[in-house]
Amino acid sequence: MSTLNDEFPQIEGLRYLNHAAVSPWPRRASDAVIGFAQQNITIGARDYPQWLAVEARLRDRLTRLLNAPTPADIALVKNTSEALSFVAFGLDWQPGDQIVISDEEFPSNRVVWEALQPQGVEVIQVSLKGKDPEGDLLAACGPNVRLLAISAVQYASGLRLDLPRLGEGCEQRGVLLCIDAIQQLGALPFDVQQYRCAFAMADGHKWLLGPEGLGVFYCRSDLRGQLKLHEYGWHMLEHAGDYDRSDWQPASSARRFECGSPNLLGAMALDASLSLLEEVGMVAVGTALAERIDHVQHELSAMPGVALLSPADPARRAGILTFSIDGMDNPTLFHHLKQEQIVCALRGGGVRLSPHFYTRPEVIEQSLAVIHHLLAK
């Protein structure tokens, strides 16, 4: 644990429970960025090939993290929204085509599909509040549905879906499965092959402990050529380094979605952050996070006046727990917690707590004590 404390030297008194929004970096990510900045001011890009080697290593780490078949299936993108847009405006839609989403999606995974309505594409929103959300989603996949776009974990309620079941059901129906993985990747193990998904995407700044501005896009190999490209540049070409070549074609790999110069600054940080997750191991990360969430859920459920808005079933949770207090409006609750340096978020009709695997027990106990004190007022 001392090693993790060294990696996360957060200021005294800070109770950081907001990894579902933006995570603190581990020390090694900061060190990587400082080292990269030092190189830039002392030798410039003299060692650029070494920078590209770090980017290649990052792509390899992401391949393992998602259990993608090869690094060729992985594109480095600016954010989740960009990757979702590659899918939404890359597929060849026909009037009357339908897309199924849930009614709890973060705007990124709703607006991008609704933007297709001028092409005659209909978006069907399905409630996840029934006893069988996967069954309800699949039941909505009629003959005109071409794609099911769903978050692995809902950002507000924290509901985690049965992705293998959805993948199997979509495959049986000839429906493409697109997973917004941002609230699971880095929190729990993730497996694009087990989920049989067509596409998956996530930002690096939440559970992956990296910076904003760099994310991952998995595109199944048989679908890469079916996505129409709307961005072109030197980097996405098959022969990207041959600047004098007059004929060109998009790269056969997922690099075809990376039109211009790479975000090497972001790559330095994210590669370092992922090295920590790899050292700990995603099974161990998921277990440690589950222990923390289970404990918080148990303690809050025992407090009179606390209403839990997240699933009680551990199999339905990842790293998010949302709650409210009877008789106290949520902005007031949020303000009180913020005053006590509890970093959290207003989401889903309550206050959202999201620790990570490294969160120290005393941080959780102090936060629970603050909530208990508010109830006693």
Number of C-alpha atoms within 10 A of each C-alpha: 8 7 7 16 14 12 18 17 12 15 7 7 11 15 24 22 26 22 24 25 17 17 22 19 22 22 18 20 26 19 14 20 19 15 12 17 13 12 14 13 9 9 9 12 12 11 11 10 10 11 17 15 11 16 22 15 17 23 22 17 19 26 22 16 20 21 16 22 14 14 21 20 22 26 23 24 24 21 20 24 19 20 25 25 17 20 24 19 17 16 15 10 15 11 13 13 17 24 24 25 24 23 14 21 19 15 10 14 22 20 14 18 24 15 15 17 15 9 12 13 20 20 22 18 16 19 12 19 12 10 8 10 18 18 14 16 23 19 11 18 21 13 11 15 22 20 21 26 23 26 25 23 26 26 24 23 22 26 28 23 21 15 23 16 16 22 25 17 20 24 16 9 15 14 24 20 25 25 25 28 23 28 26 26 24 26 28 22 17 21 19 23 15 14 19 21 25 25 24 28 28 29 29 31 23 25 28 27 26 28 24 16 16 23 27 25 28 27 28 21 19 9 13 22 18 12 16 14 17 11 12 14 14 17 19 22 22 16 15 16 10 11 8 6 9 6 6 12 11 21 19 15 20 22 21 22 28 20 18 13 10 16 14 17 18 21 29 27 27 30 25 24 25 22 16 17 21 17 10 13 15 19 15 16 20 19 15 18 23 23 14 21 24 18 15 18 19 12 13 20 15 9 14 12 15 17 15 18 19 22 18 15 10 14 12 14 22 25 30 28 28 25 23 21 19 12 9 13 12 18 14 10 17 20 13 15 20 15 9 14 16 23 20 22 22 17 15 18 15 24 22 27 26 25 28 27 24 15 19 17 11 10 17 20 15 16 23 16 12 16 18 17 10 14 16 8 5
